[in-house]
């Protein structure tokens, strides 16, 4: 089941009228509107992603990756491989740079977000990684939440 860190939310606007007697209220109109995911929502999802990794809540972290029909992440990674990739990780933190512009294409929105990751191994060794996450949200589906679409991250000295 996908976790929903919905950038979208339903806002209901009600206009309340009163009957002639002034004692009975009723809903005259109700209008629902869905808001699209924002760049701040994408940044918060990355923060949550690393929070779950630190808490060893790997299912939550894996859930924010865009999935293929077979349930694996779009990069082909299975949950088991994803989880085992953090077997030697004691703690991790992320610095998030200025997000790029949200760009639309074929029913989707994309945004690139630069990151720097600091990871401490269970042996106490510090490693740094830098790169970008490409996030995707649908602009036509009911679920307009951001998901990690791809990552270009490399180890740095």
C-alpha positions in Angstrom: 0.0 0.0 0.0 1.4 3.4 -0.9 1.8 5.9 1.8 0.1 9.2 0.9 2.0 12.3 1.8 -0.5 14.1 -0.1 0.6 17.4 -1.5 -3.0 17.4 -2.7 -5.8 18.1 -0.3 -9.4 18.7 -0.6 -10.7 22.1 0.3 -14.4 22.4 0.8 -16.0 25.8 0.6 -19.5 26.0 2.0 -21.9 28.9 1.6 -24.4 28.7 4.4 -27.8 30.2 4.0 -30.7 30.5 6.4 -34.3 29.8 6.0 -36.7 32.7 6.4 -37.2 31.8 10.1 -33.5 32.2 10.7 -33.4 29.0 12.8 -32.5 26.4 10.2 -29.2 26.4 8.4 -28.4 24.5 5.3 -25.6 24.1 2.8 -26.4 26.2 -0.3 -23.3 25.1 -2.3 -20.3 22.9 -1.8 -17.3 23.1 -4.0 -14.3 20.8 -3.9 -11.0 21.7 -5.3 -7.8 19.6 -5.6 -4.6 21.5 -5.4 -1.5 20.3 -7.3 1.7 19.3 -5.5 4.1 22.1 -4.8 7.9 22.2 -4.8 7.8 22.5 -1.0 5.8 19.2 -0.9 8.5 17.5 -2.9 11.2 18.8 -0.6 9.3 17.6 2.5 8.9 14.2 1.0 12.7 13.9 0.7 13.0 15.0 4.4 10.5 12.4 5.4 12.3 9.8 3.3 15.5 10.2 5.2 13.6 10.4 8.5 12.2 6.9 7.8 15.6 5.6 6.8 17.0 6.9 10.1 14.1 5.3 12.0 14.7 2.0 10.0 11.1 2.3 8.6 12.2 1.0 5.2 8.8 0.2 4.0 7.7 3.8 4.3 10.9 5.0 2.6 10.5 2.5 -0.2 6.8 3.5 -0.6 7.8 7.0 -1.9 9.6 5.5 -4.9 7.6 5.5 -8.1 6.6 1.9 -8.8 6.4 -0.3 -11.9 3.5 -2.7 -12.4 5.6 -5.5 -10.7 5.8 -3.5 -7.5 9.5 -2.8 -7.8 10.8 0.8 -7.9 11.1 2.4 -11.3 14.8 1.8 -11.1 14.1 -1.9 -10.9 15.0 -2.2 -7.2 13.1 -4.6 -5.0 12.1 -3.8 -1.5 14.5 -6.5 -0.2 17.4 -5.0 -2.1 16.5 -1.5 -1.0 16.3 -2.5 2.7 19.6 -4.5 2.6 21.3 -1.4 1.1 21.0 0.3 4.5 22.3 -2.7 6.5 25.6 -0.9 7.3 24.0 2.5 7.8 23.8 3.8 11.4 22.5 7.3 10.6 21.9 9.5 7.6 21.2 13.1 7.0 20.4 15.2 3.9 21.0 18.7 2.9 18.5 19.9 0.3 19.4 22.6 -2.3 17.2 24.9 -4.2 14.6 22.9 -6.2 14.4 23.5 -9.9 11.3 24.6 -11.7 8.3 22.3 -11.9 8.0 21.2 -15.5 4.9 19.5 -17.0 5.0 16.7 -19.6 2.4 14.2 -20.7 0.1 14.3 -17.7 3.0 14.6 -15.2 4.9 17.2 -13.3 8.7 16.8 -12.7 11.1 18.7 -10.5 14.8 18.1 -9.8 16.1 18.7 -6.3 19.8 18.8 -5.5 20.9 16.9 -2.4 24.0 16.2 -0.3 23.8 13.1 1.9 26.0 12.3 4.9 25.9 8.7 6.0 27.5 7.2 9.0 28.2 3.5 8.9 27.7 1.1 11.8 31.6 1.1 12.1 31.5 4.9 12.5 32.8 5.8 9.0 31.4 9.0 7.4 30.5 8.9 3.7 29.2 11.8 1.6 27.1 11.6 -1.5 25.8 14.3 -3.8 23.4 14.5 -6.7 19.8 15.1 -7.6 16.4 13.5 -7.1 13.9 13.8 -9.9 10.4 13.8 -8.4 7.2 13.1 -10.3 3.6 13.8 -9.6 0.5 13.3 -11.8 -1.5 16.3 -12.9 -4.3 14.2 -14.2 -4.8 11.4 -11.6 -6.6 11.6 -8.2 -3.3 11.1 -6.5 -1.1 14.2 -7.2 1.5 13.3 -4.6 5.2 13.5 -5.4 7.1 10.2 -5.7 10.8 9.7 -6.3 11.1 9.0 -10.0 14.9 8.8 -10.3 18.1 9.5 -8.4 21.5 10.5 -9.7 23.7 10.3 -6.6 27.5 9.7 -6.5 29.9 9.3 -3.7 32.1 12.4 -3.1 35.3 12.9 -1.1 
